[in-house]
Every structure is written in C-alpha cells, then in structure tokens.
Amino acid sequence: MRSPAPIARPFLVVPKRPPSATRAGTGDRPSSGYVLARRDRCDATKGPVIHVADCDRTPHDVRPVEPDLARKILTNGRPYFDACEFCRPDTELRIDLD
C-alpha cells in the first residue's frame, strides 16, 4: 500500500532571531510586533501560528516577524498559517480573515 502524497506547504523564509532582539525585562520575548510559532511538532498538518509579541499563549521557541511579513503571511498563507485566537494579530493588522 502506498503512502499518501505529502501535503503541499507554502515556502517562507523567516530569519532567525538575533540575540539583541529581546525587550528589557521580558526574558527571551522578541521586540518586533509579531512572532511566528510552531503549533504542534507531532502533527504536520497543523501549520505555524502568528501571535502578537506579548501574547501569553506563545511557546518559548518563536521567531520575530515584521508587521508587513505578518500581514503577507496571514493574507496569502491561509489555510496553512493561522492567527492566534487569543491575541488576534489579524485584528491588530486590520485584516478580515473570516
């Protein structure tokens, strides 16, 4: 029996966070307005999630994303990329995803 075809994912290069990209007093939280976080490492069908940088629901291994790139990801990368349901970066970026 053949395995199913791999899921096509959009290709996006997100730069790694430089050491100076943290805000004072927030530990390892990035200073840009938005971050990209993996949703679930065990399930390849669930893509990354865009969060506002100070969202309480972000995991520790996040990468900073500039506002223009976050807007581009949320408008063109659906349904693979998703916006956080709690901090709602799509609302802050004035994007209607519904």
C-alpha distance (Angstrom), angle and dihedral (degrees) to the residues before:
residue distance angle dihedral
M1 . . .
R2 3.79 . .
S3 3.76 122.6 .
P4 3.81 117.3 -117.0
A5 3.78 119.2 -94.2
P6 3.81 114.8 -90.3
I7 3.78 118.1 -97.3
A8 3.80 112.7 -101.7
R9 3.78 110.3 -123.0
P10 3.79 128.0 -171.8
F11 3.79 113.5 -108.0
L12 3.78 114.0 -122.0
V13 3.76 128.5 166.6
V14 3.78 111.9 -147.8
P15 3.79 115.5 -174.1
K16 3.79 118.6 -123.1
R17 3.78 116.3 -107.4
P18 3.81 113.4 -97.0
P19 3.82 115.6 -133.7
S20 3.81 91.7 -111.9
A21 3.82 93.7 57.8
T22 3.79 95.5 92.0
R23 3.77 127.0 102.6
A24 3.77 120.4 -123.9
G25 3.78 112.3 -94.9
T26 3.80 97.0 10.9
G27 3.79 100.7 90.2
D28 3.78 110.1 -140.0
R29 3.81 98.7 -8.6
P30 3.81 111.5 129.5
S31 3.79 120.9 -118.8
S32 3.81 98.9 -135.3
G33 3.78 117.5 97.2
Y34 3.81 96.8 -109.3
V35 3.80 138.8 32.7
L36 3.80 135.3 -159.0
A37 3.80 115.7 -136.6
R38 3.79 132.6 -179.0
R39 3.76 112.3 -115.0
D40 3.79 104.2 -155.1
R41 3.79 125.6 -7.1
C42 3.80 92.7 -160.9
D43 3.80 97.1 53.5
A44 3.81 114.6 59.9
T45 3.81 92.8 -171.0
K46 3.80 92.3 68.5
G47 3.78 112.4 78.1
P48 3.79 132.6 -155.9
V49 3.78 123.0 -67.3
I50 3.81 128.0 -134.7
H51 3.82 114.2 -135.6
V52 3.78 135.0 -179.9
A53 3.83 104.8 -104.5
D54 3.81 94.8 -112.3
C55 3.84 96.1 46.4
D56 3.80 113.9 135.7
R57 3.83 92.0 -142.2
T58 3.82 97.5 63.2
P59 3.80 118.3 113.2
H60 3.80 121.8 -130.5
D61 3.80 97.2 -101.4
V62 3.80 102.6 67.2
R63 3.79 131.7 140.5
P64 3.80 124.5 -142.4
V65 3.79 118.5 -113.1
E66 3.79 125.6 -166.2
P67 3.83 115.9 -124.4
D68 3.82 93.5 -110.2
L69 3.81 92.1 51.9
A70 3.83 91.6 44.9
R71 3.81 89.8 52.8
K72 3.82 90.9 48.5
I73 3.82 91.9 48.4
L74 3.80 93.8 49.6
T75 3.80 95.2 46.2
N76 3.82 100.4 39.8
G77 3.80 103.7 24.1
R78 3.79 99.3 62.6
P79 3.02 132.4 156.7
Y80 3.83 92.9 18.8
F81 3.82 95.7 51.6
D82 3.77 119.5 49.4
A83 3.81 139.6 -169.6
C84 3.80 120.9 -119.2
E85 3.80 111.0 -99.2
F86 3.81 92.8 -144.3
C87 3.82 106.6 45.5
R88 3.86 94.7 28.8
P89 3.84 102.4 -150.3
D90 3.81 88.9 -179.4
T91 3.81 89.8 64.9
E92 3.79 91.9 48.2
L93 3.82 90.1 49.5
R94 3.84 89.8 47.1
I95 3.81 94.2 -119.1
D96 3.79 122.0 145.4
L97 3.82 106.6 -144.9
D98 3.81 97.4 170.6
